[in-house]
Amino acid sequence: MKKSIDSSIFTILLFAICLASCAQNKSAEKQDLNTKNKPMKNPYFSKTDKKKLQVSDAEWKKVLSPDLYAVARNSETEPAFTGKLWSAETKGTYYCAVCGNQLFRSNQKFISSCGWPSFFEQENKLSIVFKKDNSYGMQRIEALCGRCDSHLGHLFDDGPEPTGKRYCMNAISLEFEPDTK
């Protein structure tokens, strides 16, 4: 009789362990589904570090949202008039949304009719770098972040004085921090 009780207890314990294990697996599966399409925290984002970044495309894909990755790393363009910063007039600073590099101040911004945030001057000569862009049968100047080489937008010669330049930026490529005063 003692053997059958021991055997019953053993069976119940084994069953309980199996149930607990199944519950943990279900919880892990649910967590995987919830985080599957979310990027991990971006360890390369810093508003103080100025060191040039050399990060693989595969790594950027892990840490950026799919929309930001498409624009910043594949040089896509967000639709005009859809970014929340294109007509914003709040005072503050604009940073690269990929790496945190300071790009513009709000006093360098102007409201243009193009549907993207527009600036007439960059924060400093190293904050943005340029390269020729002959895509889509057009000759343009592509604007890239000077720290991480992410696509920001394009530079045109139809802006206001004092520079006559229009830095036409994708809003998704920018992170804005309002002034605290």
C-alpha positions as CSV (number, residue, x, y, z in Angstrom):
1,M,0.0,0.0,0.0
2,K,2.9,2.4,0.8
3,K,4.3,1.8,-2.7
4,S,1.0,2.8,-4.4
5,I,0.8,6.0,-2.3
6,D,4.4,6.9,-3.2
7,S,3.7,6.1,-6.8
8,S,0.5,8.3,-6.7
9,I,2.4,11.2,-5.1
10,F,5.2,10.8,-7.7
11,T,2.6,10.9,-10.5
12,I,0.9,14.0,-9.1
13,L,4.3,15.8,-8.6
14,L,5.3,14.9,-12.1
15,F,2.0,16.2,-13.5
16,A,2.4,19.5,-11.5
17,I,5.9,19.9,-12.9
18,C,4.7,19.4,-16.4
19,L,1.8,21.9,-15.9
20,A,4.3,24.5,-14.5
21,S,6.7,23.9,-17.4
22,C,3.9,24.3,-20.0
23,A,2.7,27.5,-18.4
24,Q,6.2,28.9,-18.5
25,N,6.6,28.0,-22.2
26,K,3.2,29.6,-23.0
27,S,4.3,32.8,-21.1
28,A,7.6,32.8,-23.0
29,E,5.8,32.3,-26.3
30,K,3.4,35.2,-25.5
31,Q,6.4,37.4,-24.6
32,D,8.2,36.5,-27.8
33,L,5.1,37.5,-29.8
34,N,4.9,40.8,-27.9
35,T,8.5,41.7,-28.5
36,K,9.0,40.1,-31.9
37,N,8.5,43.2,-34.0
38,K,9.8,45.7,-31.4
39,P,13.4,46.9,-31.8
40,M,15.7,46.4,-28.8
41,K,17.0,49.5,-27.0
42,N,19.5,51.4,-29.2
43,P,22.9,51.3,-27.4
44,Y,24.3,53.7,-30.0
45,F,22.0,56.6,-29.2
46,S,23.8,59.3,-27.2
47,K,23.3,63.1,-27.2
48,T,26.8,63.6,-25.8
49,D,29.0,61.1,-27.6
50,K,30.5,62.6,-30.8
51,K,32.6,59.5,-31.8
52,K,32.0,58.4,-35.4
53,L,30.0,55.1,-35.4
54,Q,30.8,52.0,-37.5
55,V,27.7,49.8,-37.0
56,S,26.7,46.9,-39.3
57,D,23.5,47.0,-41.2
58,A,22.3,43.9,-39.4
59,E,22.9,45.6,-36.0
60,W,21.0,48.7,-37.1
61,K,18.1,46.5,-38.2
62,K,17.9,45.0,-34.7
63,V,17.9,48.3,-32.8
64,L,15.7,50.6,-35.1
65,S,12.0,50.4,-35.7
66,P,11.1,49.1,-39.2
67,D,10.0,52.6,-40.3
68,L,13.1,54.4,-39.1
69,Y,15.3,51.7,-40.5
70,A,13.6,52.0,-43.9
71,V,14.3,55.8,-44.1
72,A,17.6,56.1,-42.2
73,R,19.4,53.0,-43.5
74,N,17.7,52.4,-46.9
75,S,17.3,56.1,-47.9
76,E,13.5,55.8,-48.2
77,T,11.4,58.9,-47.9
78,E,8.4,59.3,-45.6
79,P,5.2,60.7,-47.3
80,A,5.0,64.5,-47.2
81,F,2.9,66.2,-44.5
82,T,2.8,63.0,-42.4
83,G,5.7,63.6,-39.9
84,K,4.7,65.3,-36.7
85,L,7.7,67.8,-36.9
86,W,7.2,69.3,-40.4
87,S,5.2,72.3,-39.2
88,A,6.2,72.4,-35.5
89,E,7.4,75.8,-34.2
90,T,8.4,74.8,-30.7
91,K,11.8,76.1,-29.6
92,G,14.4,73.3,-29.0
93,T,17.0,71.1,-30.6
94,Y,16.8,68.5,-33.3
95,Y,18.9,65.3,-33.1
96,C,19.5,62.3,-35.3
97,A,16.8,59.8,-34.3
98,V,19.3,57.0,-35.0
99,C,22.4,58.1,-33.0
100,G,21.5,61.3,-31.0
101,N,23.9,63.6,-33.0
102,Q,22.8,67.2,-32.6
103,L,21.8,68.4,-36.1
104,F,19.7,71.7,-35.9
105,R,18.3,74.3,-33.5
106,S,14.8,75.5,-33.9
107,N,16.0,79.0,-34.8
108,Q,17.5,77.4,-38.0
109,K,14.0,76.0,-39.0
110,F,11.5,77.5,-41.3
111,I,8.1,76.5,-42.4
112,S,8.2,75.5,-46.1
113,S,5.4,74.2,-48.2
114,C,7.2,70.9,-49.0
115,G,5.7,68.9,-46.2
116,W,8.9,67.9,-44.4
117,P,10.8,69.8,-41.7
118,S,13.0,72.4,-43.3
119,F,16.1,74.2,-42.0
120,F,18.3,76.8,-43.6
121,E,21.5,75.9,-41.7
122,Q,23.0,72.9,-39.9
123,E,24.2,73.1,-36.3
124,N,27.8,72.7,-37.1
125,K,29.9,71.8,-40.2
126,L,30.4,68.2,-39.0
127,S,26.8,67.4,-37.9
128,I,25.7,66.6,-41.5
129,V,27.7,65.3,-44.4
130,F,26.6,65.2,-48.1
131,K,26.9,63.0,-51.1
132,K,25.5,63.1,-54.7
133,D,22.2,61.3,-55.2
134,N,21.1,60.6,-58.7
135,S,18.3,58.3,-57.8
136,Y,14.8,58.5,-59.5
137,G,16.3,60.3,-62.5
138,M,17.1,63.4,-60.4
139,Q,20.3,65.1,-59.4
140,R,20.1,65.9,-55.7
141,I,22.4,66.2,-52.7
142,E,21.7,63.6,-50.0
143,A,22.1,64.8,-46.4
144,L,23.5,62.1,-44.0
145,C,24.2,62.2,-40.2
146,G,27.8,63.1,-39.7
147,R,28.1,60.6,-36.8
148,C,26.2,57.5,-38.1
149,D,25.8,58.1,-41.8
150,S,22.0,57.7,-41.6
151,H,19.9,59.2,-44.4
152,L,18.2,62.4,-43.1
153,G,16.9,63.9,-46.3
154,H,18.2,66.2,-49.0
155,L,19.8,69.7,-49.4
156,F,18.4,72.2,-52.0
157,D,19.3,75.7,-53.1
158,D,15.9,77.2,-52.7
159,G,15.9,78.2,-49.0
160,P,15.6,81.6,-47.3
161,E,18.4,83.9,-46.4
162,P,21.0,84.1,-45.0
163,T,22.1,80.8,-46.6
164,G,19.7,80.2,-49.4
165,K,19.7,76.5,-48.5
166,R,16.8,74.2,-47.6
167,Y,17.7,71.1,-45.6
168,C,14.6,69.0,-46.4
169,M,14.6,66.4,-43.6
170,N,12.5,63.3,-43.0
171,A,10.7,63.9,-39.6
172,I,11.2,60.2,-38.7
173,S,14.9,60.8,-38.9
174,L,14.8,63.5,-36.3
175,E,14.3,63.5,-32.6
176,F,13.2,66.7,-31.1
177,E,13.9,68.0,-27.5
178,P,12.1,71.2,-26.5
179,D,13.9,73.9,-24.6
180,T,13.3,73.7,-20.9
181,K,13.1,77.5,-20.3
